[in-house]
Amino acid sequence: MMEYQVPQFIEVEDKIIGPFTLKQFIYLAGGIGVCVVLYVYLPFYLTLLFGLPVAGFALALAFYKVNGKPFIEVLEAGFAYYTGNKLFLWRHQAPTTPPTPAKAPQVAPPLGAGEPRLTRGKLSELAWSLDVKTPSANEEGIES
């Protein structure tokens, strides 16, 4: 009989480049590349002004998770939400009759002579009879 190894951790990405996965490495390399370009072409204070948000964004893409989901998925969902179509339905119906003044609360009519009355004692007795199971003839071992 041949035995096969079943992969165990298929949801965990492999560490390709040092301690980083391929995606993390690409995000970090892109962030570092943009920061280097800013450093070469801009004065230092502008490099700091524009480079820090770029570096923070690259770090967030590489490492930050929101509720266990990667930051890029949250950005994609947010972008799709804000650019997608939204359907708002509101049907305003003008009142057909003028509003009437508030009426006194209606009281239920008294029970007639033929209608059963349910008191607390009868309700308790009914609940007890449903809770207590009486054995039938077949359960006692008597055959009919």
N, CA, C and O of each residue as an XYZ file, in Angstrom:
576
protein
N       0.844     -1.164      0.000
C       0.000      0.000      0.000
C       0.897      1.238      0.000
O       1.865      1.315      0.756
N       0.561      2.208     -0.862
C       1.348      3.425     -0.960
C       0.755      4.491     -0.055
O      -0.463      4.657      0.017
N       1.616      5.199      0.620
C       1.167      6.286      1.486
C       1.556      7.606      0.851
O       2.661      7.761      0.331
N       0.635      8.551      0.900
C       0.883      9.867      0.339
C       0.877     10.893      1.465
O       0.114     10.787      2.425
N       1.736     11.876      1.325
C       1.758     12.954      2.303
C       0.740     14.004      1.898
O       0.729     14.451      0.752
N      -0.114     14.399      2.832
C      -1.115     15.418      2.566
C      -0.556     16.760      3.030
O      -0.100     16.879      4.167
N      -0.587     17.771      2.158
C      -0.093     19.084      2.581
C      -0.910     19.612      3.757
O      -2.138     19.528      3.751
N      -0.234     20.152      4.758
C      -0.908     20.591      5.980
C      -1.187     22.080      5.997
O      -2.317     22.480      6.280
N      -0.220     22.898      5.711
C      -0.361     24.339      5.850
C      -0.414     24.986      4.476
O       0.541     25.639      4.057
N      -1.515     24.810      3.781
C      -1.605     25.321      2.415
C      -1.964     26.800      2.389
O      -1.796     27.442      1.353
N      -2.455     27.366      3.496
C      -2.821     28.774      3.532
C      -1.651     29.666      3.921
O      -1.757     30.888      3.809
N      -0.549     29.100      4.370
C       0.618     29.861      4.785
C       1.533     30.032      3.576
O       1.929     29.061      2.932
N       1.859     31.294      3.284
C       2.742     31.551      2.142
C       4.177     31.193      2.497
O       4.602     31.331      3.644
N       4.907     30.735      1.506
C       6.305     30.367      1.711
C       7.167     31.607      1.821
O       6.916     32.619      1.167
N       8.190     31.512      2.661
C       9.172     32.587      2.791
C      10.187     32.400      1.668
O      10.970     31.450      1.670
N      10.158     33.307      0.727
C      11.002     33.161     -0.461
C      12.328     33.892     -0.276
O      13.395     33.318     -0.492
N      12.257     35.154      0.122
C      13.449     35.994      0.187
C      13.680     36.370      1.641
O      13.043     37.288      2.157
N      14.575     35.673      2.291
C      14.853     35.916      3.706
C      13.610     35.627      4.543
O      12.968     34.594      4.353
N      13.263     36.521      5.464
C      12.082     36.286      6.295
C      10.789     36.787      5.644
O       9.742     36.792      6.291
N      10.844     37.210      4.373
C       9.681     37.805      3.705
C       9.107     36.866      2.657
O       9.826     36.087      2.031
N       7.802     36.958      2.482
C       7.170     36.262      1.367
C       7.433     37.082      0.105
O       7.960     38.192      0.176
N       7.065     36.531     -1.038
C       7.312     37.229     -2.298
C       6.521     38.543     -2.344
O       7.055     39.568     -2.766
N       5.262     38.520     -1.916
C       4.452     39.742     -1.912
C       5.051     40.803     -0.998
O       5.151     41.971     -1.374
N       5.448     40.397      0.197
C       6.043     41.353      1.131
C       7.308     41.965      0.543
O       7.531     43.169      0.662
N       8.125     41.148     -0.083
C       9.360     41.644     -0.675
C       9.070     42.647     -1.787
O       9.746     43.671     -1.891
N       8.074     42.362     -2.615
C       7.731     43.275     -3.715
C       7.221     44.601     -3.171
O       7.613     45.659     -3.665
N       6.352     44.565     -2.162
C       5.843     45.805     -1.565
C       6.981     46.629     -0.951
O       7.047     47.843     -1.145
N       7.867     45.971     -0.220
C       8.976     46.689      0.413
C       9.963     47.221     -0.625
O      10.447     48.346     -0.496
N      10.263     46.431     -1.644
C      11.195     46.881     -2.682
C      10.606     48.061     -3.448
O      11.328     49.000     -3.782
N       9.318     48.024     -3.729
C       8.679     49.149     -4.413
C       8.705     50.408     -3.560
O       8.983     51.493     -4.071
N       8.422     50.281     -2.278
C       8.461     51.435     -1.379
C       9.857     52.018     -1.266
O      10.035     53.236     -1.297
N      10.846     51.147     -1.134
C      12.235     51.614     -1.045
C      12.656     52.279     -2.359
O      13.351     53.294     -2.346
N      12.238     51.712     -3.481
C      12.570     52.295     -4.786
C      11.986     53.689     -4.955
O      12.667     54.590     -5.444
N      10.736     53.877     -4.556
C      10.121     55.210     -4.656
C      10.832     56.194     -3.730
O      11.067     57.343     -4.103
N      11.171     55.743     -2.530
C      11.879     56.624     -1.582
C      13.263     57.019     -2.116
O      13.688     58.159     -1.932
N      13.960     56.102     -2.764
C      15.273     56.411     -3.338
C      15.124     57.423     -4.474
O      15.919     58.357     -4.581
N      14.115     57.243     -5.316
C      13.885     58.192     -6.406
C      13.566     59.571     -5.840
O      14.065     60.575     -6.349
N      12.752     59.635     -4.806
C      12.447     60.923     -4.165
C      13.705     61.555     -3.585
O      13.885     62.769     -3.681
N      14.578     60.749     -2.985
C      15.816     61.252     -2.382
C      16.765     61.825     -3.428
O      17.434     62.830     -3.188
N      16.818     61.175     -4.592
C      17.738     61.609     -5.641
C      17.256     62.909     -6.289
O      18.072     63.783     -6.581
N      15.955     63.054     -6.518
C      15.451     64.175     -7.299
C      14.889     65.335     -6.484
O      14.648     66.402     -7.048
N      14.672     65.171     -5.191
C      14.069     66.238     -4.391
C      15.002     66.646     -3.260
O      15.864     65.867     -2.855
N      14.837     67.866     -2.745
C      15.593     68.246     -1.551
C      15.186     67.355     -0.375
O      14.145     66.699     -0.400
N      16.031     67.350      0.643
C      15.843     66.412      1.764
C      14.517     66.614      2.486
O      13.857     65.637      2.838
N      14.113     67.867      2.715
C      12.869     68.091      3.457
C      11.647     67.624      2.659
O      10.675     67.142      3.241
N      11.693     67.764      1.333
C      10.592     67.232      0.504
C      10.644     65.706      0.430
O       9.611     65.043      0.339
N      11.847     65.165      0.469
C      11.971     63.712      0.496
C      11.323     63.157      1.752
O      10.618     62.149      1.694
N      11.556     63.806      2.890
C      10.910     63.367      4.136
C       9.399     63.551      4.066
O       8.640     62.689      4.510
N       8.966     64.682      3.507
C       7.541     64.981      3.443
C       6.787     63.957      2.601
O       5.699     63.522      2.978
N       7.357     63.574      1.466
C       6.682     62.623      0.592
C       7.124     61.177      0.829
O       6.370     60.244      0.556
N       8.326     60.995      1.329
C       8.863     59.647      1.498
C       8.276     58.900      2.693
O       8.072     57.688      2.624
N       8.003     59.614      3.791
C       7.441     58.935      4.976
C       6.065     58.323      4.713
O       5.830     57.186      5.123
N       5.149     59.026      4.048
C       3.872     58.356      3.740
C       4.037     57.164      2.792
O       3.346     56.155      2.933
N       4.948     57.284      1.832
C       5.193     56.171      0.907
C       5.753     54.970      1.676
O       5.334     53.833      1.458
N       6.699     55.234      2.570
C       7.281     54.136      3.361
C       6.230     53.522      4.281
O       6.173     52.301      4.425
N       5.413     54.345      4.894
C       4.349     53.820      5.755
C       3.352     52.982      4.973
O       2.904     51.938      5.447
N       3.005     53.438      3.774
C       2.075     52.684      2.932
C       2.681     51.345      2.514
O       1.991     50.325      2.515
N       3.964     51.342      2.158
C       4.643     50.101      1.771
C       4.701     49.129      2.949
O       4.489     47.929      2.777
N       4.987     49.649      4.144
C       5.006     48.788      5.337
C       3.621     48.227      5.644
O       3.487     47.063      6.024
N       2.591     49.057      5.480
C       1.226     48.586      5.717
C       0.843     47.500      4.720
O       0.225     46.501      5.086
N       1.211     47.699      3.466
C       0.909     46.669      2.465
C       1.620     45.360      2.786
O       1.065     44.282      2.576
N       2.829     45.452      3.285
C       3.620     44.245      3.539
C       3.203     43.525      4.816
O       3.187     42.294      4.844
N       2.863     44.265      5.879
C       2.713     43.612      7.186
C       1.363     43.800      7.870
O       0.973     42.943      8.662
N       0.639     44.871      7.605
C      -0.566     45.198      8.371
C      -1.744     44.342      7.938
O      -1.980     44.155      6.745
N      -2.489     43.819      8.919
C      -3.692     43.026      8.649
C      -4.859     43.648      9.395
O      -4.721     44.066     10.544
N      -6.009     43.706      8.737
C      -7.239     44.212      9.338
C      -8.183     43.028      9.509
O      -8.650     42.448      8.528
N      -8.456     42.679     10.748
C      -9.319     41.530     11.057
C      -8.836     40.260     10.355
O      -9.645     39.474      9.861
N      -7.546     40.067     10.314
C      -6.974     38.855      9.734
C      -6.851     38.890      8.218
O      -6.371     37.924      7.624
N      -7.274     39.983      7.571
C      -7.161     40.089      6.118
C      -6.019     41.034      5.780
O      -5.809     42.023      6.483
N      -5.278     40.747      4.714
C      -4.196     41.646      4.308
C      -4.728     43.038      3.952
O      -5.863     43.179      3.498
N      -3.906     44.048      4.160
C      -4.290     45.438      3.934
C      -4.679     45.688      2.483
O      -5.555     46.511      2.218
N      -4.053     45.000      1.542
C      -4.371     45.210      0.126
C      -5.800     44.786     -0.178
O      -6.460     45.411     -1.009
N      -6.293     43.741      0.473
C      -7.683     43.310      0.252
C      -8.659     44.337      0.801
O      -9.714     44.566      0.210
N      -8.321     44.956      1.923
C      -9.173     45.997      2.496
C      -9.199     47.206      1.563
O     -10.253     47.809      1.361
N      -8.043     47.564      0.992
C      -8.005     48.670      0.041
C      -8.829     48.370     -1.211
O      -9.542     49.239     -1.714
N      -8.730     47.149     -1.704
C      -9.509     46.769     -2.884
C     -11.000     46.839     -2.598
O     -11.767     47.334     -3.424
N     -11.419     46.350     -1.440
C     -12.834     46.377     -1.090
C     -13.326     47.816     -0.924
O     -14.428     48.148     -1.361
N     -12.519     48.665     -0.298
C     -12.896     50.066     -0.137
C     -12.990     50.785     -1.469
O     -13.917     51.566     -1.687
N     -12.046     50.534     -2.359
C     -12.064     51.151     -3.676
C     -13.290     50.699     -4.465
O     -13.953     51.515     -5.106
N     -13.592     49.409     -4.420
C     -14.766     48.888     -5.132
C     -16.050     49.483     -4.562
O     -16.995     49.745     -5.306
N     -16.091     49.694     -3.259
C     -17.287     50.259     -2.651
C     -17.488     51.713     -3.074
O     -18.596     52.107     -3.437
N     -16.426     52.505     -3.030
C     -16.567     53.922     -3.339
C     -16.747     54.204     -4.825
O     -17.344     55.218     -5.187
N     -16.246     53.337     -5.686
C     -16.404     53.569     -7.119
C     -17.589     52.823     -7.711
O     -18.006     53.124     -8.829
N     -18.135     51.860     -6.989
C     -19.241     51.071     -7.523
C     -20.566     51.808     -7.455
O     -20.709     52.811     -6.756
N     -21.527     51.288     -8.195
C     -22.871     51.859     -8.188
C     -23.564     51.522     -6.883
O     -23.399     50.439     -6.319
N     -24.343     52.486     -6.424
C     -25.126     52.279     -5.214
C     -26.578     52.531     -5.553
O     -26.893     53.462     -6.294
N     -27.449     51.725     -5.029
C     -28.870     51.852     -5.304
C     -29.578     52.224     -4.020
O     -29.618     51.437     -3.074
N     -30.136     53.422     -3.986
C     -30.875     53.885     -2.824
C     -32.342     53.976     -3.215
O     -32.695     54.692     -4.153
N     -33.178     53.269     -2.515
C     -34.613     53.301     -2.790
C     -35.325     54.021     -1.663
O     -35.155     53.700     -0.487
N     -36.126     55.001     -2.047
C     -36.952     55.686     -1.075
C     -38.202     56.135     -1.800
O     -38.144     56.946     -2.724
N     -39.297     55.618     -1.385
C     -40.562     55.957     -2.030
C     -41.361     56.836     -1.085
O     -41.918     56.372     -0.090
N     -41.400     58.099     -1.418
C     -42.157     59.037     -0.598
C     -43.611     58.971     -1.020
O     -43.938     59.172     -2.189
N     -44.469     58.693     -0.079
C     -45.898     58.648     -0.368
C     -46.564     59.784      0.389
O     -46.497     59.867      1.615
N     -47.196     60.641     -0.361
C     -47.901     61.751      0.264
C     -49.121     61.204      0.997
O     -49.776     60.289      0.497
N     -49.436     61.740      2.158
C     -50.608     61.251      2.886
C     -51.880     61.535      2.094
O     -52.090     62.647      1.610
N     -52.721     60.512      1.969
C     -53.963     60.666      1.203
C     -55.058     61.296      2.040
O     -55.926     61.976      1.492
N     -55.047     61.097      3.329
C     -56.052     61.693      4.198
C     -55.346     62.616      5.183
O     -54.194     62.382      5.546
N     -56.032     63.653      5.607
C     -55.393     64.522      6.590
C     -55.214     63.797      7.914
O     -56.014     62.924      8.250
N     -54.183     64.143      8.668
C     -53.960     63.454      9.939
C     -55.112     63.713     10.905
O     -55.644     64.820     10.985
N     -55.478     62.669     11.630
C     -56.558     62.782     12.610
C     -55.963     63.004     13.983
O     -54.837     62.584     14.252
N     -56.717     63.667     14.862
C     -56.188     63.871     16.211
C     -56.050     62.546     16.946
O     -56.740     61.574     16.639
N     -55.154     62.524     17.913
C     -54.881     61.306     18.669
C     -56.126     60.865     19.422
O     -56.823     61.678     20.030
N     -56.394     59.571     19.370
C     -57.548     59.000     20.051
C     -57.107     58.370     21.354
O     -55.932     58.069     21.562
N     -58.067     58.180     22.213
C     -57.789     57.492     23.476
C     -57.508     56.029     23.170
O     -58.091     55.476     22.237
N     -56.625     55.388     23.935
C     -56.329     53.972     23.669
C     -57.582     53.123     23.818
O     -58.406     53.336     24.708
N     -57.698     52.155     22.916
C     -58.883     51.294     22.939
C     -58.669     50.175     23.949
O     -57.580     49.613     24.067
N     -59.731     49.873     24.666
C     -59.712     48.816     25.662
C     -60.365     47.594     25.033
O     -61.371     47.713     24.334
N     -59.790     46.416     25.283
C     -60.344     45.188     24.723
C     -61.736     44.963     25.300
O     -61.965     45.215     26.483
N     -62.669     44.489     24.475
C     -64.022     44.244     24.978
C     -64.022     43.088     25.972
O     -63.203     42.176     25.861
N     -64.923     43.117     26.930
C     -64.978     42.018     27.903
C     -65.351     40.707     27.240
O     -66.044     40.682     26.223
N     -64.883     39.620     27.831
C     -65.154     38.298     27.281
C     -66.631     37.971     27.432
O     -67.269     38.318     28.426
N     -67.154     37.297     26.422
C     -68.552     36.886     26.476
C     -68.725     35.675     27.383
O     -67.749     35.139     27.909
N     -69.950     35.255     27.559
C     -70.245     34.144     28.464
C     -69.720     32.824     27.911
O     -69.363     31.935     28.684
N     -69.665     32.678     26.580
C     -69.242     31.407     25.997
C     -67.740     31.282     25.825
O     -67.260     30.198     25.495
N     -66.974     32.352     26.036
C     -65.530     32.298     25.832
C     -64.834     31.848     27.120
O     -65.177     32.312     28.208
N     -63.850     30.939     26.994
C     -63.177     30.456     28.205
C     -62.254     31.528     28.780
O     -61.664     32.325     28.052
N     -62.151     31.521     30.095
C     -61.251     32.443     30.776
C     -60.016     31.663     31.213
O     -60.120     30.557     31.744
N     -58.842     32.258     30.983
C     -57.590     31.608     31.354
C     -57.017     32.356     32.543
O     -56.513     33.471     32.408
N     -57.097     31.745     33.685
C     -56.557     32.363     34.896
C     -55.177     31.810     35.162
O     -54.746     30.852     34.520
N     -54.476     32.424     36.123
C     -53.132     31.977     36.465
C     -53.156     30.539     36.982
O     -52.258     29.756     36.672
N     -54.165     30.189     37.759
C     -54.266     28.826     38.291
C     -54.472     27.804     37.191
O     -53.855     26.739     37.211
N     -55.341     28.119     36.218
C     -55.587     27.180     35.109
C     -54.358     27.069     34.214
O     -54.045     25.992     33.706
N     -53.665     28.190     34.026
C     -52.449     28.161     33.216
C     -51.379     27.305     33.884
O     -50.691     26.537     33.211
N     -51.234     27.429     35.188
C     -50.265     26.630     35.927
C     -50.634     25.150     35.869
O     -49.764     24.293     35.713
N     -51.910     24.858     35.995
C     -52.370     23.466     35.930
C     -52.124     22.878     34.546
O     -51.722     21.720     34.427
N     -52.362     23.660     33.504
C     -52.124     23.204     32.138
C     -50.635     22.947     31.903
O     -50.272     21.952     31.276
N     -49.781     23.825     32.393
C     -48.331     23.641     32.245
C     -47.879     22.391     32.978
O     -47.037     21.655     32.463
N     -48.414     22.127     34.167
C     -48.053     20.938     34.928
C     -48.472     19.675     34.196
O     -47.729     18.694     34.165
N     -49.664     19.697     33.604
C     -50.143     18.502     32.905
C     -49.308     18.223     31.662
O     -49.151     17.066     31.272
N     -48.772     19.265     31.036
C     -47.920     19.041     29.867
C     -46.537     18.552     30.268
O     -45.913     17.788     29.531
N     -46.045     18.988     31.441
C     -44.724     18.569     31.901
C     -44.709     17.129     32.391
O     -43.724     16.419     32.187
N     -45.790     16.684     33.036
C     -45.855     15.341     33.611
C     -46.384     14.403     32.546
O     -47.479     14.600     32.019
N     -45.609     13.388     32.233
C     -45.997     12.436     31.210
C     -46.588     11.209     31.904
O     -45.936     10.583     32.740
N     -47.808     10.878     31.555
C     -48.428      9.675     32.133
C     -48.123      8.503     31.229
O     -48.226      8.620     30.008
N     -47.748      7.374     31.808
C     -47.412      6.215     30.977
C     -48.658      5.648     30.318
O     -49.722      5.558     30.930
N     -48.504      5.273     29.071
C     -49.624      4.650     28.366
C     -49.625      3.155     28.663
O     -48.734      2.638     29.337
N     -50.626      2.483     28.155
C     -50.787      1.048     28.435
C     -49.620      0.266     27.837
O     -49.171     -0.704     28.448
N     -49.113      0.652     26.667
C     -48.014     -0.091     26.040
C     -46.703      0.112     26.816
O     -45.864     -0.789     26.831
N     -46.508      1.257     27.451
C     -45.276      1.494     28.176
C     -45.237      0.718     29.482
O     -44.153      0.427     29.986
N     -46.395      0.372     30.045
C     -46.431     -0.359     31.305
C     -46.242     -1.859     31.095
O     -46.113     -2.618     32.056
N     -46.226     -2.269     29.852
C     -46.041     -3.681     29.569
C     -47.360     -4.423     29.413
O     -47.365     -5.649     29.300
N     -48.454     -3.720     29.403
C     -49.769     -4.351     29.222
C     -50.092     -4.314     27.739
O     -50.072     -3.258     27.106
N     -50.383     -5.466     27.207
C     -50.714     -5.536     25.809
C     -52.194     -5.419     25.646
O     -52.955     -5.968     26.442
N     -52.619     -4.715     24.631
C     -54.071     -4.582     24.432
C     -54.577     -5.499     23.347
O     -55.773     -5.510     23.056
